[in-house]
Amino acid sequence: MPTRSLTTRLQHLAEYVPLRALAAAMQCVEPSQNLRTASLIGSIFGRWGAARTERAKSHIRQAMPELSESEVDRIARESIRYMFRVFLVDAMAMPRLINPWSWQDHVELDEFSEGARLLMSDEPAILITGHSGNWELLGFTLATVGFPMTALARPLDNPHLYNWVLGLREARGLRVLTKWGASDRIKELVKSDDPADRRIAFIADQNAGRGGLFVPWFGRMASSYKSIGLLAMRYDIPIIVGTARRTSPDSFHYRIELTDRFGPDDWTDARDPLFYITARFNRSLEQVVRKAPEQYLWIHRRWKSRPRWEESGKPMPASVRRKLEELPWMDDETMSRLLDTGEPGAPLS
């Protein structure tokens, strides 16, 4: 009987070999046809994976309660089809289609100038995106057009897949740093003489657990990592929020938008600068999602962790409420939703 380690290695190979074979086969077909095939696979998955579809619908109801049930269903199913397009087609086609000579055929730059001025400088910068549009394409394209940077990413458990995906990500100058043990390395990057090191990219819409900082996300408090804000505060690093949004469902064409830029001047006078920074980039990411909700990963468990006061059935602490009310963009409707800890629709997971 094989040992556990041998079993694991065989399992990793069993996962890796078919995916590499599929990727090789898909390179022989036009991306438009592959996208239609991936959409079909996503549709089948959406029907068979009913639990994930229902989870996505529950999250959409919570995020946008004004939508009709038919619209909720449409967005949930389209988001699952979209996920398969990104993972099965775009990730494989990206190194071939996005290069210094042909990227303009597939990517356009919009709402770009303000963030680009910062990226063109020698100053450190933090680029933030979320699981909306094509988060891999954003950093990849920016590196291709002359803004190389270092992106933080979670390492895959399968070493064969990890090395393969890493090679795809780094094909045009994007550098990838795994999150495990990254804290010390980030400090070195910020102080580096290489501009590519001082531009650091994060995917910032993951659930950060009970120890995260709870800030608004679609009208409900969500746990967010503190590390981004702490890094920005310690080294006075401005933050850019961006996305790469698909503009055509059946073609490899995206629009890159750098939708928000803010720096120390914006948070220095805040009562709680860390809260302001974290709340602001989450608000900017929310605005990105609202532009194309069908391109967001709604099966993502963004609200999985809950604040301690909510778990205890207590009202929001006055100190948290005061911080929320002091956010320049806070409005009465959003504040009312944040204070209401009820959960419409199916329970969040």
N, C-alpha and C positions, 0 to 999 in steps of 0.2 A: 504494500500500500504506500503511495507516495507520501512524503513528508508534507507538512503544512506549507513550507516554503516552496517546495517543488509544485505543489498544487496551485499556489498563488502565481508562480511564474507561468505555469501552463494556462491559467485563467487570463493572465495579462496578454499572453500571445493570442489566445482565442478571441480576445476583444480587439487586438491590434491588427492582426492579419486581414480579417474581413473588411475593416474600415480602410486600410491602405488599398486593398483591391478595389473597393467601391470608389475611392478617391481617384484611382488611376483610370477606372472605367469612365468616370464622369468628366475627366479631362478631355475625353474624345468627343464630347457632346457640347453643343452650344449652351452657355449659361441659361438662356431663356427657356430651353427645353428642360434643363435640370431643375429650374425653379418651379416649373409646372409639376414636375414629378415630385419634388419635395413637398409642394402644397397638397398633392394627393395623399402622400404618406401622412402628412400632418392631419388631414381630414379624417383618415382612417384611425389614427392615433386618438384624435379628439373623441371619436365615437367609442372606441374600445377603452380608452383611459377616462372613463366617465368621472372618476373621483377627482382627477386633475382638472378636468373641464369645469366641474362644479366648484372647485376651489377658486379657479380663475374668476368665475361668475360671482362668487361671494365677495371677492376682493374688489371687483368692479362696482358692485352694488354699494359697497362701503365707500369707495372713493368718489363715485359720482351718482349719488342717490336720485338725481334728477332724470336719469336715463330710463327709458322704457325697458321692459323685460326683453323685448325682441332685440333692442339695441345692445343690451348687456350680453345676450346670447351671441349676437353677431361678433362683437368685439372679442369675446372669450375664444370663440372658435378661430377667428382670424389670427389672433395672437399666437395660438398654437401652431397654425400653419406657418406663420411668420417665423417662429422659432426654428422650425425644420428648414426653412429657406436659408436662414443665417448659418445654422450648424452644418447642414449637408452640402450647401452650394457655395455660399459666400466665403466661408473660411478656406475652402480649397481653391477657389478661383482668385482670391485676393492677390496672392503673390504674382500670379501671371498677368492679371489685368491692371494692377496698380503699380506702375513703374514710372521713372522720370520722363518717359517719352509718351505715355498713353493715359496717364491718370486723368487728364482733362476730358477724355471720352466717357468717363464713368463717374466723375465727381465734380460738383460745382461748389464754389465757396460763396456763402451768403452770411450776412450779419457777422462779418469776419474781421473787419479792419481794426476795431478797438482791441480785441484780443491778440490779433496778429502783431500789433505794435509792441506789446509786451513780449511775445514770443521771439520777435526779432532782436530784442535787446539782450544784453548780457546778464540781466538781472534774473534771480531765481523766480520760478513760477510754479504754481500747482494747477494742473489741469484735472477737472472733475467731470465724470460722466456717469451714467447709470445704465441699467439693462434696458435701454430704449434705443430703437434704431439699430445700428451696428456698432457696438462699443469697441470691437476689435479694429474695425476699419478706421475709426477716428484717429487713434494714435499712429496706426500704420501709414495712413495717408499723410498726416502732418510730418512724419519722419521722411517720407518719400519726397515731399515738396521742399524740404530744407529746414524742418524744425525737429531734429532728432530729440528724443526724450527717453526717460526711464519710466517704465510702467510697472506697478505692483500687481502681481497676479498670484492666485492660490495655486500651488503645485498640484498636478494631477497625481492620483495614487498609482496609476499605471505608468511605469517609467518609459515604456516604449511610446505610448501616446504622448507623454509629457515632452520627450525629446523631439518627437515629430512636430507637435503643435508649437513648441518653442522655436523650431527652425522656421516654421511658417510666419510666426509673429516677428521674428528678427530679420526677415529677408531683406528689408529696405532700410535698416538703420535704427529701428525701434529696439531698445534694450529692455529686457524683462527681468525684474527682481522678484523672487518669491517672497511671500509675506512672512514665512517662518524665519524668525531671527533677523528681520529687515531693519529693525529700529536703529541699530548702530550704523548700518550701511547707509541709511538715509541721512544721518548726520554728516557722514563723509561726503555724500553727494552734494548737499547744500553748500559745503565749503569748497567744492572742487573748482578748478580753473576751467573745466570743460562745460560750455553751456548746455550740452546734451545731458550732462549729469544733473544740472541744476533745474531742469524742467522735469517735474515728477508728476506722473499721471495716476489717478485712483479711480476705480469703480466704487462709487460711494453710496449706493442705495441698498446695501446688505443689512439684514438684521444684526445688530451688534450685541444681542443678548441682554440679560438683566443688568449688566454692568455698564451698558452704553448710556449715552446722553439722549434723553427723550425729547424730541422736538416734533413740530407738526409735519404730517405727511398726509395730504388729502383729507384734512379735517379730523385726523385722529393722531394721537401721539405715537411716535415710532422710535425705536431704539437706533441710534446712529453712532458710529465710531468717533471717539474723541480725538484720535491721533491726528486727523487732518487739521482740525482747528488748533490743536496744541503746537503742531509743527509751524503753521502759519504765524501764530502769535510769537513763538520763540524767536523766529528768524525774520519776522516782518515780511513774509512772503505773500504777494497778491495771489488771488485765486481767480481762475477762469472756469466757467461752466460751459461745456460744449456737447454736441451730439452730431452723429452722422445719420440722417434720416433718409430712408428709401423714398424715392419719388415716383417709382413705377413698380407695380407688383410683379411683373414678369420680365424685368430686365435689371441688370446689375448697374444701377444708377442711383447715386446718393447726393444729398446736399449737406455739406458741413456747415454748422452754425455754431458760433461762439456767442452764447446768448446772455452771459452775465460776466462782469469783471468787477471785482472789488478788492480793496486792500486795507492796510492799517488805518488809513484816515476814516474808513467807514466803521471800524469796530473799536477804536481807541476809547471813545467816550461812552461806550455801552456799559450798562451796569454789570453785565456778565459777557465779556467779549467772546468767550468760548461758546456760549449759548447763541449769541448773535450769528457767529460764523457758521455754526452747524445748522441753525434754522434757515439761514439765507441760502446756503447751497442746496439744502433739501427743497426749499421753495422753488429755486430755479430749476431743479430737476423735475419737480412736479409740473411746472409750466411746460417743460419739454414734452413730458408724457401727454399732457392735454392736447398738444398739437396733433399727435398721431397715436391715440390710445391703443390701436390695434397693433402697434409695433413695440409694445411694452411686454415684458415677461411677467404676466399677471399670475402665473402659478408660483412665482417667487413669494416666500412667506415673510413679507416685509413687516407685518404687524404681529409676528409670532410672540415676541416678548412684550410683556406689559409692565407699566410702572408699578412700583410697590403699592402706591396708594390705591391704584385701580384694583390690584389683586386683593387688597384688604377691604374693598368695598367702601373706601373713604372718598370724600371729595378731593379735588385737586388742591394741593397746598397753596396757600396765599402767595408764597414766594415764587412758585412756578407761574401762577396766574399773572403776577405782576410783570414777570419777564416777557410773557406772551403779549400782554397789553402794550408793552413798550416797543415791540417790533414795529418799525415804521409802516409796514405793509398790512398789519393786522386789521381786519374788518369785523364788524359785529356778527355777521353770519358765521364766519369761520370760528370766531371765539365761542359762539354758542354751541357749535358742533363739538369743539374741543372739550367744553365743560360737560357735555352730555356723554356719559360713558356707556350708554346703551349701544347694543350691536344690532342694527337692522339686518334682516336677512339671515342666512346661515351663519353659524359661529365662525370666526376667523381662525385660521390655522397657519 
